[in-house]
C-alpha cells in the first residue's frame, strides 16, 4: 500500500519543527550570552570537557522542554553557570 501524507499532518509537523528550531536558536543565543559573561574559554582539557558537557546538557534539557513547552527555571540557569565557572 502506498501511504500519503495529509496536508494538515505536514503543516502540524512543519509547525512543530519551527517551534523546535526557534528554541534551538534561542538556546544558542543564551549560550553566547553566558560565554561572554564567563569570560575566556577554558584552556585545560578538563575545562574543555566540562564546557562541552554543559553545552550538551543544556541542549538536551531544552529539547526535552520543547516537547513540554515548559520554561527554563532561572535557578537551573544559575546552577549551569556555576558549573561552567
Order of alpha helices (4+ residues) and beta strands (2+ residues): alpha-alpha-alpha
